[in-house]
Amino acid sequence: MSSPRIPTRRAALACYGLATLLAFPHELPWGGSIDLGPLFAAVVPAALVLGIEGLPWRRAGRDAFLASLLAHLIFFHWFFVVTFE
């Protein structure tokens, strides 16, 4: 089995970031909230694994760390904007 190409890796890591954001509850503009966590609970780690598949362990660790850092920075930014404004 060959390792995925670079655009495929980037798409998987972007999916990881988006799935991380969607896995948390969101308030709806018209009231109430929606929790997609049960749907995205398996997508988050699967997308990360696909994004680092076939890489040497140091590069896989670096890419996983950076993808996680970026995804969580975006999430926490969104969280503070929604919560405090």
Number of C-alpha atoms within 10 A of each C-alpha: 4 6 13 16 10 10 10 13 21 17 14 21 26 18 20 26 23 18 22 22 22 19 18 16 12 15 12 9 7 6 7 8 11 12 13 15 17 10 12 19 15 12 18 22 14 15 22 22 17 19 28 22 15 16 13 9 11 9 12 17 13 12 19 18 12 13 19 17 13 14 21 15 13 15 18 13 12 12 15 10 10 11 9 6 6
